[in-house]
């Protein structure tokens, strides 16, 4: 049965990866500015969490309505891991091999948006200059190394959410000893 749980989680991760990749491609083709919109980032974040929750819930129903904390977290984590990895590979291909110039354009757009936001919040010019300098010093945010760092940070953040999901989803079998 453990194999079914993992295969269900992998399948959910494949669907998640396909959707995230499709949204990345749409953003690239339609308008790079889409990647700078706060609502787009929130939508992607929620999509990942929802798929993780659905995976944990499907795994629970697959196991007869009862699931341990470990099993619920595993289903969540595998789904998120597979989805993020697939999406990251697509980003690496697009922004490093197909059209590396778009990564530079996108980074400039993000820096401009960050500056505008800091100005709206009344940040002092020294703080704005320091933030811009820091973003420029980090280099291409779509470089392979930076994407791998992003994967690690995302997995940590989504794992914290996954722990909460696993706590909520777990259900102990009252008949089990």
Protein Blocks (a to p, Z undefined) as FASTA:
>chain_A
ZZmmmmmmmmmmmmmmmmmmmmmmmmmmmomklmmpmklmmmmmmmmmmmmmmmmmmmmm
mnoopacfklmmmmmmmmmmmmmmmmmmmmmmmmmmmmmmlmmmmmmmmmmmmmmmmmmn
opafklmmmmmmmmmmnopfkbmklmmmmmmmmmmmmmmmmmmmmmmmpccdfkbZZ
